Amino acid sequence: MDEIIELDIKNFEKCNNIWNMEKNKDLKDRFYKELLNKNRITFVYMKDKEYIAEISIVFNKNDEDYTIPGKRLYISRIIVKKGLRGKGYGKKLMNYAIDYAKKQKYEELSLGVNLDNYIALKLYVGLGFTKIQYIGEDADGKYVKLIKSL
């Protein structure tokens, strides 16, 4: 049975099934701290009681391109377990996050995506992330910050 649930922090380590937490220890530590401080909420896609995908929303990133308290939330992470990508799990999680933000009365959602990540760009634009907030470059390459009005 498939379902999307809010991640309980005591089950955080189960996300290692989706992404390698030990290889990404700094990210793991930051995400855990944000969950603990209630600045991040993570939703997990479960298939047959196994964590196969996740999406996180951050409430305050201290960057108005991404978050504005009471107005704009930031989708900080969406990842589907390798071998299960391209089956619609990411889109289902995105729609879940959009619905969550609407129910919480936010006006906008933002995200950042590398410009060479064509599959993700197609998904995000198709879901209405069409306002370009910023185009930049960092150590991972060129990226764009996109916004969706809710």
C-alpha positions in Angstrom: 0.0 0.0 0.0 1.3 3.5 -0.9 1.0 6.4 1.4 2.6 9.8 2.2 3.3 10.5 5.9 5.0 13.2 7.9 8.4 12.0 9.0 8.6 11.4 12.7 12.1 12.5 13.8 12.6 9.2 15.6 12.5 7.5 12.2 14.9 10.0 10.5 17.6 7.2 10.0 15.1 5.3 7.8 15.7 7.9 5.1 19.1 6.3 4.6 17.1 3.9 2.4 16.5 6.8 0.0 19.8 8.6 0.2 23.2 7.8 1.6 23.3 9.7 4.9 26.8 8.8 5.8 28.2 10.0 2.5 26.3 13.3 3.0 26.9 13.7 6.8 26.9 17.5 6.8 23.5 17.5 5.0 22.2 14.8 7.4 23.2 16.8 10.4 21.7 20.1 9.1 18.4 18.4 8.1 18.2 16.7 11.5 18.8 19.9 13.4 16.2 21.8 11.2 13.6 19.0 11.9 14.4 19.2 15.7 14.0 23.0 15.6 10.7 22.7 13.6 12.2 24.8 10.8 11.8 21.8 8.4 9.0 19.3 7.8 9.6 16.2 5.8 7.0 14.0 4.1 8.0 10.5 3.1 6.4 8.3 0.4 6.0 4.8 1.7 5.5 1.8 -0.6 4.9 -1.6 1.1 6.1 0.0 4.4 9.4 1.0 2.9 10.6 4.6 2.6 11.2 5.3 -1.1 11.0 9.1 -1.5 11.0 12.2 0.5 10.3 15.9 0.2 11.1 18.6 2.7 9.8 22.1 3.3 11.8 24.8 5.1 9.9 27.6 6.9 12.7 30.1 7.2 15.9 30.0 5.2 17.0 33.6 6.0 16.9 34.4 2.2 13.9 36.2 0.8 14.4 34.5 -2.5 13.4 31.3 -0.8 11.3 32.1 2.3 9.2 35.0 3.6 7.7 34.3 7.0 3.9 33.8 6.6 4.0 34.1 2.8 6.6 31.9 1.1 7.9 28.4 1.9 10.9 26.7 0.4 11.0 23.2 -1.0 14.5 22.2 0.1 14.7 18.6 -0.9 12.9 16.1 -3.1 14.5 12.8 -3.7 13.4 9.4 -5.0 15.3 6.2 -4.3 17.4 5.2 -7.3 15.7 2.5 -9.4 12.3 4.0 -8.6 12.7 7.3 -10.4 10.5 8.2 -13.3 7.5 6.5 -11.9 5.6 9.6 -10.7 6.6 9.4 -7.0 8.3 12.8 -7.1 5.2 14.4 -8.7 3.0 13.0 -6.1 5.2 14.4 -3.4 5.3 17.8 -5.0 1.5 17.9 -5.2 1.4 16.9 -1.6 3.7 19.7 -0.6 1.7 22.2 -2.7 -1.5 21.1 -1.0 0.2 21.3 2.5 1.3 24.9 1.8 -2.2 25.9 0.6 -3.8 24.4 3.7 -1.3 26.4 5.8 -2.4 29.6 4.0 0.9 30.3 2.3 0.9 32.4 -0.9 4.0 31.0 -2.6 6.4 28.1 -2.8 10.0 28.4 -3.9 12.7 26.0 -4.9 16.2 25.9 -6.5 17.2 23.6 -9.3 20.3 23.1 -11.3 19.8 24.2 -14.9 21.2 20.9 -16.3 18.6 18.9 -14.3 16.1 18.8 -17.2 13.8 16.2 -15.7 13.3 18.2 -12.5 13.0 21.4 -14.4 10.2 19.9 -16.6 8.4 18.6 -13.5 8.6 22.0 -11.6 7.6 24.1 -14.6 4.7 21.7 -15.3 3.5 22.2 -11.7 3.5 25.9 -12.1 7.0 27.0 -10.8 7.3 29.5 -13.6 8.4 32.8 -12.0 12.2 33.1 -12.1 13.4 34.7 -8.9 17.2 34.4 -9.5 19.7 32.7 -11.8 23.1 32.0 -10.4 26.1 29.7 -10.2 27.7 27.9 -7.3 30.1 24.9 -6.8 27.4 22.6 -8.3 26.9 24.7 -11.4 24.3 27.0 -12.8 21.0 27.1 -11.0 17.7 28.9 -11.0 15.4 29.9 -8.1 11.7 29.4 -9.1 8.5 30.5 -7.5 5.0 29.1 -7.7 2.0 31.2 -6.6 -0.6 29.2 -4.7 
